[in-house]
């Protein structure tokens, strides 16, 4: 099919979504039951799965100095990054 | 006698049963707790950068930038009559930056405005039902600077599973306005200058809009007593004016124009985070992301941070992050574009490059706090290099008061 120069070609979502599903299923299959009283290491403040507050401005500058962003639990839009 | 004994025992058991029933009034008498200030966070950063590929000059010239960012966040927690936890977080941020390249909005490098201020308040509310393992959240964000305004709204839900897992979904929308500040050669003669009273004179700027819509999916899981992970997937759609009006592009014949990019971009990042507690002192925090978008940019990001617990309340966290990306279809360096190109940019953040970011962090969080109300103190320094010759440093401080 002829495609006009400069037209937008959307990336196929299917392989990425499949990969996400496989990762989720693999993670679920690998897990063993963990009781509340066994979570002293999991609940350690440095085991958290979200970004630390002290990293906030690092993520900000990286999203402006690099062409990609997202999938890190942070902001996905808004802001200029003009400078 | 035997009958009497059995009757007494039976009555005793009945009495016990009756009393055990009468003590189950906890939920009926539960009193809601009003929102109360639980935590205050102060995050400050100083960022400095050098480079020689300024987008304002079409891919050449100084990219020297400094930025001082300060953010203050107040977190309030309360419980309603149904024992649901309500968290209200109000934040305010102020950044002050200087950028050498801004002087070159004027063709002669004579623009007087080389610094700027950005103000960004935010408000988030979360209602968590611990019995059902669900939460619901709403958030709003606003950012204002001289040439840019942004309003963001989001709504989110989470659901815990029976096996230490949690699914999350968040929908966000950002509505931005870009002031159309053009390079001086594209404005009428005499539009820029100094007025009779010494004030800066500039043309009446118009503005253009940009919208970003995001669906963020997450799944986190405790895998065993030492390992947990999360899978993050964002679907991002951007529409509107996606370039910046003062970014120049120089063509092969030496003439220039402003960057021209498509008015639509679809982004698809997929991230994976795994954290492992090794022995009693080491934690491995790993992150990987694959990213692709409709402009032809693909990237990989891999990061590892290793907090080492010197004591249970003091840790040192060295980290390293590697990043690599391909260029968008519309990028070419200074004087490499031809006028027949449909879209063009010489912004090096959209070029092909790789980068390294490394540094270390310190975290102190003694159980009795530091100097009274201060509960946690974190300091983090990072050094960043790109193969485009851009080099930057950032130092951040987080003070948490409880």
Interface residues (C-beta under 8 A of the other chain):
Chain A: X4 X5 X6 X8 X9 X10 X11 X13 X16 X17 X19 X20 X23 X24 X27 X28 X30 X31 X32 X33 X34 X38 X39 X41 X42 X44 X45 X46 X47 X48 X49 X52 X53 X54 X55 X56 X57 X58 X60 X61 X62 X64 X65 X66 X67 X68 X69 X70 X71 X72 X73 X75 X76 X77 X78 X79 X80 X81 X82 X83
Chain B: X41 X43 X45 X47 X49 X65 X67 X69 X71 X73 X97 X99 X101 X102 X116 X141 X143 X145 X147 X148 X150 X151 X152 X163 X164 X165 X172 X174 X176 X178 X212 X213 X214 X216 X217 X218 X219 X220 X221 X222 X223 X224 X225 X226 X228 X229 X230 X231 X232 X233 X234 X235 X236 X238 X244 X246 X262 X264 X265 X266 X267 X268 X269 X270 X271 X272 X273 X275 X277 X283 X285 X287 X289 X290 X291 X292 X293 X294 X295 X296 X297 X299 X301 X307 X309 X315 X317 X323 X325 X328 X329 X330 X341 X342 X343 X349 X350 X355 X357 X361 X363 X365 X378 X379 X380 X382 X384 X386 X390 X392 X394 X396 X397 X398 X400
